[in-house]
Amino acid sequence: MQSAWTSLLTTDYGWMTVAVFVFMLGMGVFFVLFFRRRIRDEEAGARTQGSEVLKQHRPG
């Protein structure tokens, strides 16, 4: 009987499993970075837009 590592690294279905695993980890990292960037950009835009609204409503 083959060990799990031997089966994983010497068969075509083992390499496909490794490829899917690496792809899924890459997708996870991509989505975390993507959503963090979008949230940061949206917060910066809201702050800029909020300061412009305050300037327009100041009595003076």
Secondary structure, 3 states (H helix, E strand, C coil): CCCHHHHHHHCHHHHHHHHHHHHHHHHHHHHHHHHHHHHHHHHHHHHHHHHHHHHHHCCC
